[in-house]
Amino acid sequence: MKVSLFITAAVVALTSTAAMAQATPAANATFVNGANPGNVGTASASETADFTITGTVSQACVLGAGGDLNDVNFGTIGIYADATSTVENVFTSVGPANGHTRTNLAGCNTANTMTVRKTNGVDGLRNTGNTGGYDSNVFQANIPYSIAAQYTAGAVGTLTPQTSISQFSVSTTEDQDSKSNAAWKSGAAFRIDISDPTKALIAGTYSDTVTVELAAL
């Protein structure tokens, strides 16, 4: 009997369990591991990074081939030297004269100043070879002159293309003058106008050295 009861009870239990399994629908289950706290930092669908590219261009100015301009030689400066001249105009200059020097290569790749300077200042051309003296009331040993500089450049701080020639002058009463420019490149020309002095001119060679300087600002 004990055995029979045991077997009967087991059969009943199995039958009950099978019936319950058929009555409960299937279901999905989700499990979360609480030990994982999620993302560290901010997650993003896109990301941007920057880097910089640099390089340096040296400041440079160019003026003439090899940094020189051709000399200007007026040759013989005419004077009144014939016997028909009056005492007032004998040995004086027969009139003004002009000459030019130029280069097709000049400019700076940055803002700059061009300065034109006479070594002899307002005296202009000087005759330094005369040692015999002269009557300074009626003779002189210098010839004043002016210089006009011509080149194509814009004003400092502008980006507008310059179509006209920019120029400035050093007058007969100035020893130097200058002009500031934006970066430029073009030809450069210099016109020299020697004056017609009212006094007679001492014999000899008259000369001066002109310095043209391009300097970055």
C-alpha positions as CSV (number, residue, x, y, z in Angstrom):
1,M,0.0,0.0,0.0
2,K,2.7,2.5,0.8
3,V,4.3,1.9,-2.5
4,S,1.0,2.3,-4.3
5,L,0.2,5.5,-2.7
6,F,3.6,6.9,-3.5
7,I,3.3,6.0,-7.1
8,T,-0.2,7.5,-7.3
9,A,0.9,10.7,-5.8
10,A,3.7,11.1,-8.2
11,V,1.5,10.5,-11.2
12,V,-0.9,13.2,-9.9
13,A,1.9,15.7,-9.5
14,L,3.2,15.2,-13.0
15,T,-0.2,15.5,-14.5
16,S,-0.8,18.8,-12.7
17,T,2.5,20.3,-13.8
18,A,1.9,19.5,-17.5
19,A,-1.5,21.1,-17.4
20,M,-0.1,24.3,-15.9
21,A,2.6,24.5,-18.6
22,Q,0.0,24.3,-21.3
23,A,-2.1,27.1,-19.7
24,T,0.8,29.7,-19.3
25,P,1.7,31.5,-22.6
26,A,5.4,31.9,-23.6
27,A,7.1,35.1,-22.7
28,N,10.5,36.9,-23.4
29,A,12.7,38.1,-20.5
30,T,15.2,41.0,-20.2
31,F,18.0,41.0,-17.7
32,V,20.2,44.0,-16.8
33,N,23.5,43.6,-15.1
34,G,23.5,46.3,-12.5
35,A,27.3,46.3,-12.2
36,N,27.5,48.2,-15.7
37,P,26.8,51.9,-15.1
38,G,26.5,52.8,-18.8
39,N,28.6,55.2,-21.0
40,V,31.7,57.0,-19.6
41,G,31.6,60.5,-21.3
42,T,29.2,61.8,-23.9
43,A,28.3,59.5,-26.8
44,S,27.8,61.3,-30.1
45,A,26.8,60.2,-33.6
46,S,29.4,62.6,-35.1
47,E,32.7,64.1,-34.0
48,T,34.8,67.1,-35.2
49,A,38.6,67.7,-34.7
50,D,40.7,70.7,-35.8
51,F,44.3,71.1,-36.7
52,T,46.3,74.2,-37.9
53,I,48.6,74.5,-41.0
54,T,51.2,77.3,-40.8
55,G,54.0,78.6,-42.9
56,T,56.0,81.9,-43.1
57,V,56.9,84.1,-46.0
58,S,59.9,86.4,-45.4
59,Q,59.6,90.1,-45.9
60,A,61.4,91.2,-49.0
61,C,62.0,94.4,-51.0
62,V,63.6,94.6,-54.5
63,L,65.0,97.7,-56.2
64,G,66.8,97.4,-59.5
65,A,69.1,94.7,-60.7
66,G,71.5,93.8,-57.9
67,G,70.2,96.8,-55.9
68,D,71.7,99.4,-58.2
69,L,70.2,102.1,-60.5
70,N,72.1,103.5,-63.5
71,D,73.9,106.7,-63.0
72,V,72.7,109.9,-64.7
73,N,75.3,111.9,-66.5
74,F,74.3,115.3,-67.9
75,G,77.5,115.6,-69.8
76,T,78.4,119.3,-70.4
77,I,76.1,121.7,-68.6
78,G,75.7,124.5,-71.0
79,I,76.7,128.1,-70.0
80,Y,76.9,131.4,-71.8
81,A,80.6,131.7,-72.8
82,D,80.7,133.8,-75.9
83,A,82.0,137.3,-76.1
84,T,78.5,138.7,-77.0
85,S,77.1,137.7,-73.6
86,T,76.3,140.4,-71.2
87,V,78.2,140.7,-67.9
88,E,75.0,139.6,-66.1
89,N,74.6,136.3,-67.9
90,V,78.1,135.3,-68.9
91,F,79.1,131.9,-67.4
92,T,75.5,131.3,-66.2
93,S,73.5,128.2,-67.2
94,V,71.8,128.4,-70.5
95,G,68.7,126.7,-69.0
96,P,67.4,123.8,-66.9
97,A,67.9,120.2,-67.9
98,N,66.4,116.8,-67.0
99,G,67.5,113.2,-66.9
100,H,66.0,109.8,-66.0
101,T,67.0,106.5,-64.5
102,R,64.7,103.6,-64.1
103,T,64.3,99.9,-63.4
104,N,61.6,97.4,-64.4
105,L,61.9,95.6,-61.1
106,A,61.0,97.2,-57.8
107,G,58.6,96.6,-54.9
108,C,58.0,95.0,-51.5
109,N,55.8,92.1,-50.5
110,T,54.6,94.0,-47.4
111,A,53.7,97.6,-46.4
112,N,56.7,99.8,-47.0
113,T,58.1,103.2,-47.3
114,M,60.2,104.5,-50.2
115,T,62.6,107.3,-49.2
116,V,64.7,109.4,-51.7
117,R,67.6,111.2,-50.1
118,K,70.2,113.6,-51.5
119,T,73.6,113.2,-49.9
120,N,74.4,116.9,-50.4
121,G,71.1,118.0,-49.1
122,V,69.6,121.2,-50.5
123,D,72.9,122.2,-52.2
124,G,72.2,119.5,-54.8
125,L,75.1,119.0,-57.2
126,R,78.3,120.3,-55.7
127,N,81.6,121.2,-57.4
128,T,84.1,120.0,-54.8
129,G,87.1,120.1,-57.1
130,N,87.5,123.9,-57.3
131,T,90.3,125.1,-54.9
132,G,91.0,128.5,-56.5
133,G,88.1,130.3,-54.8
134,Y,85.5,132.6,-56.4
135,D,83.5,135.7,-55.9
136,S,80.4,134.3,-54.1
137,N,78.4,137.4,-55.1
138,V,78.3,136.4,-58.7
139,F,79.5,132.7,-58.8
140,Q,78.3,129.5,-57.1
141,A,79.7,126.0,-56.9
142,N,76.4,124.1,-56.6
143,I,73.3,123.4,-58.7
144,P,70.1,122.6,-56.9
145,Y,67.9,119.8,-58.4
146,S,64.6,118.0,-57.8
147,I,63.7,114.3,-58.1
148,A,60.4,112.8,-59.0
149,A,59.7,109.1,-58.1
150,Q,57.2,107.2,-60.2
151,Y,55.9,103.7,-59.6
152,T,52.6,101.9,-59.2
153,A,51.4,101.2,-55.7
154,G,48.4,101.6,-53.5
155,A,48.0,103.3,-50.2
156,V,48.8,101.4,-47.0
157,G,45.9,99.3,-45.7
158,T,44.1,99.2,-49.1
159,L,43.4,96.2,-51.3
160,T,42.2,98.1,-54.3
161,P,44.2,97.5,-57.5
162,Q,46.2,100.6,-58.4
163,T,45.9,101.6,-62.0
164,S,47.6,105.0,-61.9
165,I,51.2,105.9,-61.2
166,S,52.0,106.9,-57.6
167,Q,54.6,109.5,-57.3
168,F,56.2,112.0,-54.9
169,S,58.9,114.6,-55.4
170,V,62.0,115.8,-53.5
171,S,62.0,119.5,-54.4
172,T,65.1,121.7,-54.8
173,T,64.5,123.0,-51.2
174,E,64.3,119.5,-49.7
175,D,67.1,117.1,-48.8
176,Q,64.7,114.1,-48.8
177,D,61.1,113.0,-48.9
178,S,59.2,109.7,-48.7
179,K,55.9,107.9,-49.2
180,S,54.4,104.9,-47.6
181,N,52.8,102.2,-49.7
182,A,50.9,98.9,-49.6
183,A,52.7,95.9,-51.0
184,W,53.5,96.5,-54.6
185,K,55.6,95.5,-57.5
186,S,56.2,97.4,-60.8
187,G,58.8,99.4,-62.6
188,A,60.2,102.4,-60.9
189,A,61.5,105.6,-62.5
190,F,63.3,108.6,-61.2
191,R,63.3,112.0,-63.0
192,I,66.0,114.5,-62.1
193,D,65.5,118.2,-63.0
194,I,68.5,120.4,-62.5
195,S,67.7,124.1,-62.0
196,D,68.8,127.2,-63.8
197,P,70.9,129.0,-61.2
198,T,70.9,132.8,-61.4
199,K,74.6,133.0,-60.5
200,A,77.5,132.0,-62.8
201,L,78.9,128.5,-62.4
202,I,82.4,127.7,-61.4
203,A,84.2,125.3,-63.8
204,G,84.4,121.7,-62.8
205,T,82.4,118.6,-62.2
206,Y,79.2,118.8,-60.2
207,S,77.9,115.7,-58.6
208,D,75.8,114.2,-55.8
209,T,74.7,110.7,-54.7
210,V,71.1,109.9,-54.4
211,T,70.0,107.1,-52.1
212,V,66.7,105.4,-52.8
213,E,65.6,103.2,-49.9
214,L,62.7,100.7,-49.7
215,A,62.0,99.6,-46.1
216,A,59.3,97.4,-44.8
217,L,57.0,99.0,-42.2
